[in-house]
Amino acid sequence: MNKKLGYDVRMTDYSYNFTARLLRRLGFKNFKQIEECINGYDDDKLSRILWGTRQGQISRFEYQLMAGMGENYINLHHWGQTQYWYDARMKELGKFREAGIKVGSYKPRG
């Protein structure tokens, strides 16, 4: 993530471990699948659409995943069963679409 999104001093081992667990839960098996999912999505642009500014590394990465996976990201996420979180992410997908971002439906294979 540091190589792709730039170093973020706020990130801890816990943050990276949390993200690795999330990726496994979303069904990712390798880095190639992650790259296929997020390819073409500008992390900075996605962050600015939602917040008007550049957010932290992991947030920007999750925005890329959400844009690439669309509702698959929301439904497979461990917080997806929480109504508030679900509604907030659906609203964010709507903001992406309103801004002209083509929201994908990527789902990792096997």
Backbone as ProteinMPNN parsed JSONL, in Angstrom:
{"seq_chain_A": "MNKKLGYDVRMTDYSYNFTARLLRRLGFKNFKQIEECINGYDDDKLSRILWGTRQGQISRFEYQLMAGMGENYINLHHWGQTQYWYDARMKELGKFREAGIKVGSYKPRG", "coords_chain_A": {"N_chain_A": [[0.812, -1.184, 0.0], [1.977, 1.215, 0.714], [3.676, 1.654, -1.439], [1.887, 1.952, -3.602], [-0.044, 3.854, -2.776], [1.279, 5.762, -1.348], [3.247, 6.628, 1.492], [1.97, 6.578, 4.793], [2.153, 7.866, 7.812], [0.439, 7.5, 9.92], [-0.526, 4.933, 9.882], [-0.67, 1.698, 11.314], [0.61, -1.528, 12.347], [-1.651, -2.921, 13.132], [-3.635, -1.648, 11.609], [-2.938, -2.404, 9.003], [-3.134, -5.189, 9.253], [-5.871, -5.419, 9.792], [-6.881, -4.538, 7.345], [-5.864, -6.542, 5.652], [-7.297, -8.753, 6.628], [-9.864, -7.913, 5.938], [-9.661, -7.913, 3.129], [-9.383, -10.666, 2.639], [-11.873, -11.519, 3.583], [-13.5, -10.288, 1.706], [-12.966, -11.882, -0.391], [-10.599, -11.904, -1.834], [-7.699, -13.41, -3.174], [-5.152, -12.968, -4.061], [-2.622, -10.524, -5.058], [-2.928, -9.803, -7.704], [-5.677, -10.008, -8.228], [-6.606, -7.939, -6.596], [-5.446, -5.739, -7.881], [-6.751, -5.93, -10.376], [-9.327, -5.267, -9.579], [-9.161, -2.591, -8.566], [-7.963, -1.177, -10.566], [-7.661, 1.675, -12.544], [-9.157, 3.336, -10.947], [-8.946, 6.351, -9.369], [-7.572, 7.04, -6.407], [-7.289, 9.456, -4.986], [-9.109, 11.169, -6.276], [-11.548, 9.833, -5.769], [-11.645, 10.078, -2.98], [-11.856, 12.85, -2.729], [-14.311, 13.294, -3.939], [-16.044, 12.231, -2.04], [-15.331, 13.528, 0.38], [-14.236, 15.995, -0.125], [-11.591, 16.43, 0.234], [-8.292, 14.979, 0.593], [-8.194, 11.862, 1.976], [-6.946, 9.477, 4.444], [-4.545, 6.815, 3.808], [-5.573, 4.081, 3.979], [-8.32, 4.518, 3.944], [-8.615, 5.683, 1.39], [-7.823, 3.519, -0.16], [-9.872, 1.707, 0.465], [-11.991, 3.099, -0.703], [-11.362, 2.792, -3.367], [-11.664, 0.005, -3.598], [-14.412, -0.166, -3.037], [-15.482, 1.297, -5.17], [-14.672, -0.32, -7.295], [-15.857, -2.791, -6.723], [-18.478, -2.22, -6.137], [-21.753, -2.844, -5.025], [-21.102, -5.392, -4.176], [-18.885, -5.078, -2.522], [-20.057, -3.818, -0.317], [-21.971, -5.692, 0.531], [-20.388, -7.936, 1.156], [-18.662, -7.036, 3.091], [-17.648, -7.017, 6.528], [-19.085, -5.276, 8.115], [-21.34, -4.916, 6.72], [-23.846, -5.816, 7.423], [-24.762, -4.03, 9.223], [-27.076, -1.583, 9.532], [-26.801, 1.288, 9.482], [-24.128, 1.606, 8.557], [-24.295, 0.249, 6.111], [-26.233, 1.842, 4.74], [-24.837, 4.277, 4.615], [-22.624, 3.606, 2.974], [-23.952, 2.915, 0.612], [-24.956, 5.389, -0.084], [-22.556, 6.691, -0.587], [-21.702, 5.267, -2.865], [-23.631, 6.216, -4.608], [-22.834, 8.907, -4.756], [-20.402, 8.6, -6.093], [-21.356, 7.676, -8.578], [-22.919, 9.906, -9.38], [-20.885, 11.695, -9.794], [-19.827, 10.771, -12.092], [-18.301, 8.475, -11.984], [-17.69, 5.225, -12.978], [-19.123, 2.688, -11.453], [-18.078, -0.455, -10.471], [-18.605, -4.066, -10.496], [-16.989, -5.965, -9.432], [-15.965, -9.17, -8.408], [-13.96, -11.246, -6.639], [-12.514, -14.18, -8.026], [-12.799, -17.626, -7.197]], "CA_chain_A": [[0.0, 0.0, 0.0], [2.848, 2.388, 0.719], [4.189, 1.838, -2.794], [0.818, 2.365, -4.503], [-0.825, 4.998, -2.293], [2.117, 6.686, -0.602], [3.449, 6.318, 2.904], [1.094, 7.285, 5.727], [2.744, 7.639, 9.124], [-0.618, 7.163, 10.88], [-0.882, 3.523, 9.779], [-0.003, 0.797, 12.252], [0.491, -2.937, 11.968], [-3.052, -3.286, 13.309], [-4.384, -1.14, 10.451], [-2.638, -3.252, 7.848], [-3.712, -6.509, 9.517], [-7.307, -5.261, 9.616], [-7.119, -4.466, 5.903], [-5.607, -7.878, 5.099], [-8.455, -9.59, 6.987], [-10.98, -7.455, 5.115], [-9.447, -8.403, 1.759], [-9.726, -12.095, 2.629], [-13.33, -11.621, 3.727], [-14.086, -9.878, 0.427], [-12.724, -12.973, -1.33], [-9.352, -11.761, -2.579], [-6.72, -14.47, -2.932], [-3.815, -12.539, -4.458], [-2.48, -9.117, -5.42], [-3.435, -9.608, -9.068], [-7.108, -9.751, -8.122], [-6.782, -6.586, -6.043], [-5.115, -4.796, -8.956], [-7.851, -5.976, -11.349], [-10.482, -4.593, -8.989], [-8.988, -1.153, -8.354], [-7.322, -0.571, -11.724], [-8.384, 2.761, -13.186], [-9.828, 4.188, -9.97], [-8.034, 7.329, -8.771], [-7.864, 7.103, -4.975], [-7.412, 10.853, -4.566], [-10.37, 11.681, -6.824], [-12.644, 9.222, -5.017], [-11.638, 10.698, -1.664], [-12.337, 14.232, -2.855], [-15.753, 13.228, -4.226], [-16.773, 11.954, -0.803], [-14.977, 14.365, 1.515], [-13.716, 17.301, -0.527], [-10.177, 16.478, 0.568], [-7.594, 13.696, 0.527], [-8.252, 11.108, 3.229], [-5.803, 8.614, 4.724], [-4.186, 5.743, 2.885], [-6.477, 2.93, 3.991], [-9.626, 4.996, 3.486], [-8.564, 5.826, -0.067], [-7.789, 2.171, -0.708], [-11.222, 1.145, 0.571], [-12.844, 3.76, -1.711], [-11.075, 2.114, -4.636], [-12.328, -1.304, -3.543], [-15.846, 0.033, -3.117], [-15.805, 1.692, -6.543], [-14.457, -1.464, -8.172], [-16.744, -3.906, -6.397], [-19.85, -1.752, -6.005], [-22.537, -3.421, -3.93], [-20.414, -6.587, -3.672], [-18.056, -4.622, -1.402], [-20.934, -3.534, 0.818], [-22.616, -6.927, 0.978], [-19.41, -8.877, 1.687], [-17.932, -6.394, 4.193], [-18.124, -7.507, 7.822], [-20.032, -4.317, 8.683], [-22.432, -4.784, 5.772], [-25.13, -6.135, 8.052], [-25.116, -2.905, 10.079], [-27.9, -0.735, 8.672], [-26.214, 2.617, 9.326], [-22.945, 1.497, 7.708], [-24.797, -0.122, 4.789], [-26.86, 3.02, 4.129], [-23.792, 5.271, 4.332], [-21.84, 3.172, 1.804], [-24.811, 3.02, -0.571], [-24.981, 6.82, -0.407], [-21.261, 6.993, -1.196], [-21.733, 4.758, -4.242], [-24.441, 7.176, -5.353], [-21.997, 10.085, -5.01], [-19.477, 8.225, -7.162], [-22.107, 7.658, -9.844], [-23.269, 11.289, -9.712], [-19.661, 12.357, -10.241], [-19.395, 10.163, -13.347], [-17.458, 7.309, -11.766], [-18.342, 3.966, -13.332], [-18.999, 1.764, -10.322], [-17.977, -1.823, -10.973], [-19.255, -5.155, -9.765], [-15.941, -6.975, -9.342], [-16.044, -10.185, -7.365], [-12.808, -12.125, -6.822], [-12.802, -15.568, -8.397], [-12.288, -18.775, -6.491]], "C_chain_A": [[0.862, 1.257, 0.0], [3.338, 2.694, -0.687], [3.12, 2.418, -3.712], [0.154, 3.668, -4.078], [-0.008, 6.023, -1.514], [2.145, 6.338, 0.875], [2.524, 7.171, 3.766], [1.547, 6.926, 7.132], [1.695, 7.221, 10.17], [-0.952, 5.675, 10.895], [-0.036, 2.682, 10.729], [-0.102, -0.627, 11.71], [-0.958, -3.399, 12.101], [-3.875, -2.86, 12.093], [-4.168, -2.031, 9.239], [-3.204, -4.661, 8.038], [-5.225, -6.484, 9.337], [-7.659, -5.266, 8.131], [-6.891, -5.821, 5.246], [-6.774, -8.822, 5.41], [-9.676, -9.206, 6.15], [-10.85, -7.992, 3.694], [-9.79, -9.885, 1.65], [-11.24, -12.289, 2.733], [-14.04, -11.256, 2.429], [-13.825, -10.899, -0.67], [-11.438, -12.878, -2.126], [-8.355, -12.835, -2.168], [-5.295, -14.025, -3.241], [-3.818, -11.067, -4.881], [-3.001, -8.824, -6.825], [-4.932, -9.296, -9.043], [-7.374, -8.347, -7.58], [-6.525, -5.559, -7.128], [-6.21, -4.768, -10.012], [-9.042, -5.164, -10.855], [-10.313, -3.077, -8.965], [-8.378, -0.435, -9.549], [-8.222, 0.502, -12.354], [-9.127, 3.68, -12.229], [-8.798, 5.055, -9.252], [-8.417, 7.522, -7.302], [-8.089, 8.53, -4.496], [-8.75, 11.448, -5.043], [-11.568, 11.129, -6.056], [-12.773, 9.859, -3.637], [-12.229, 12.109, -1.72], [-13.829, 14.28, -3.201], [-16.533, 13.076, -2.921], [-16.545, 12.989, 0.288], [-14.496, 15.763, 1.156], [-12.237, 17.478, -0.245], [-9.588, 15.073, 0.459], [-7.614, 13.043, 1.9], [-7.013, 10.218, 3.367], [-5.691, 7.453, 3.75], [-5.217, 4.616, 2.842], [-7.878, 3.348, 3.554], [-9.653, 5.107, 1.973], [-8.541, 4.463, -0.754], [-9.178, 1.539, -0.66], [-12.182, 1.816, -0.412], [-12.609, 3.133, -3.083], [-11.766, 0.75, -4.68], [-13.833, -1.148, -3.721], [-16.262, 0.432, -4.531], [-15.682, 0.506, -7.492], [-15.446, -2.599, -7.964], [-18.209, -3.5, -6.321], [-20.543, -2.385, -4.808], [-21.924, -4.717, -3.395], [-19.552, -6.233, -2.459], [-18.919, -4.459, -0.153], [-21.507, -4.826, 1.386], [-21.646, -7.923, 1.614], [-18.635, -8.337, 2.893], [-18.509, -6.861, 5.525], [-19.058, -6.523, 8.518], [-21.265, -4.146, 7.807], [-23.806, -5.082, 6.335], [-25.601, -5.038, 9.014], [-25.83, -1.864, 9.232], [-27.296, 0.649, 8.435], [-25.033, 2.579, 8.359], [-23.361, 1.186, 6.271], [-25.372, 1.096, 4.071], [-25.819, 4.069, 3.747], [-22.978, 4.881, 3.1], [-22.668, 3.249, 0.528], [-24.897, 4.479, -1.025], [-23.669, 7.23, -1.081], [-21.179, 6.469, -2.628], [-22.545, 5.691, -5.129], [-23.654, 8.433, -5.69], [-20.979, 9.793, -6.112], [-20.187, 8.29, -8.514], [-22.471, 9.07, -10.298], [-22.067, 12.053, -10.253], [-19.109, 11.741, -11.53], [-18.461, 8.985, -13.197], [-18.266, 6.061, -12.131], [-18.084, 2.97, -12.204], [-19.045, 0.345, -10.867], [-18.776, -2.806, -10.153], [-18.261, -6.318, -9.608], [-16.194, -7.913, -8.169], [-14.871, -11.145, -7.599], [-13.238, -13.561, -7.135], [-12.103, -16.535, -7.452], [-11.504, -18.515, -5.319]], "O_chain_A": [[0.517, 2.249, -0.641], [3.409, 3.857, -1.085], [3.42, 3.294, -4.523], [-0.177, 4.498, -4.924], [-0.543, 7.038, -1.07], [1.175, 5.817, 1.426], [2.324, 8.353, 3.489], [1.343, 5.8, 7.585], [2.049, 6.644, 11.199], [-1.599, 5.202, 11.83], [1.155, 2.931, 10.916], [-0.811, -0.888, 10.738], [-1.44, -4.178, 11.28], [-4.712, -3.621, 11.607], [-5.118, -2.37, 8.533], [-3.699, -5.261, 7.084], [-5.8, -7.425, 8.79], [-8.617, -5.916, 7.713], [-7.657, -6.21, 4.364], [-7.19, -9.6, 4.551], [-10.43, -10.073, 5.709], [-11.828, -8.472, 3.12], [-10.416, -10.31, 0.679], [-11.81, -13.134, 2.043], [-15.065, -11.849, 2.091], [-14.394, -10.802, -1.757], [-11.206, -13.699, -3.014], [-8.185, -13.132, -0.986], [-4.336, -14.621, -2.75], [-4.872, -10.452, -5.039], [-3.464, -7.716, -7.098], [-5.394, -8.412, -9.765], [-8.271, -7.652, -8.059], [-7.295, -4.611, -7.284], [-6.566, -3.695, -10.499], [-9.686, -4.458, -11.631], [-11.244, -2.353, -9.315], [-8.284, 0.792, -9.546], [-9.391, 0.255, -12.653], [-9.671, 4.7, -12.651], [-7.887, 4.54, -8.605], [-9.461, 8.098, -6.995], [-8.983, 8.782, -3.688], [-9.429, 12.146, -4.29], [-12.494, 11.87, -5.729], [-13.879, 10.146, -3.18], [-13.008, 12.5, -0.851], [-14.529, 15.208, -2.797], [-17.563, 13.722, -2.729], [-17.464, 13.3, 1.046], [-14.363, 16.62, 2.029], [-11.687, 18.558, -0.46], [-10.314, 14.1, 0.256], [-7.109, 13.606, 2.871], [-6.142, 10.218, 2.498], [-6.608, 7.155, 2.985], [-5.68, 4.244, 1.764], [-8.553, 2.592, 2.856], [-10.613, 4.671, 1.337], [-9.163, 4.276, -1.8], [-9.612, 0.91, -1.625], [-13.1, 1.163, -0.908], [-13.544, 2.965, -3.865], [-12.379, 0.39, -5.685], [-14.458, -1.903, -4.465], [-17.281, -0.041, -5.035], [-16.503, 0.346, -8.396], [-15.828, -3.284, -8.913], [-19.092, -4.351, -6.429], [-19.983, -2.45, -3.714], [-22.206, -5.099, -2.259], [-19.493, -6.988, -1.49], [-18.55, -4.909, 0.932], [-21.52, -5.019, 2.601], [-22.031, -8.674, 2.51], [-18.02, -9.107, 3.63], [-19.716, -7.075, 5.642], [-19.768, -6.919, 9.443], [-22.137, -3.331, 8.108], [-24.817, -4.647, 5.784], [-26.705, -5.112, 9.553], [-25.237, -1.317, 8.301], [-27.283, 1.13, 7.301], [-24.938, 3.407, 7.453], [-22.845, 1.784, 5.326], [-25.032, 1.352, 2.916], [-25.907, 4.677, 2.68], [-22.673, 5.736, 2.267], [-22.146, 3.61, -0.526], [-24.91, 4.758, -2.224], [-23.669, 8.018, -2.027], [-20.648, 7.147, -3.507], [-22.18, 5.928, -6.281], [-23.788, 8.972, -6.789], [-20.725, 10.642, -6.966], [-19.681, 8.882, -9.468], [-22.343, 9.392, -11.479], [-22.219, 12.954, -11.077], [-18.047, 12.143, -12.006], [-17.879, 8.533, -14.183], [-19.384, 5.87, -11.652], [-16.968, 2.48, -12.031], [-19.942, -0.009, -11.632], [-19.52, -2.436, -9.244], [-18.64, -7.488, -9.646], [-16.586, -7.488, -7.083], [-14.8, -11.786, -8.647], [-14.204, -14.074, -6.57], [-10.99, -16.298, -6.982], [-11.037, -19.451, -4.669]]}, "name": "protein", "num_of_chains": 1, "seq": "MNKKLGYDVRMTDYSYNFTARLLRRLGFKNFKQIEECINGYDDDKLSRILWGTRQGQISRFEYQLMAGMGENYINLHHWGQTQYWYDARMKELGKFREAGIKVGSYKPRG"}
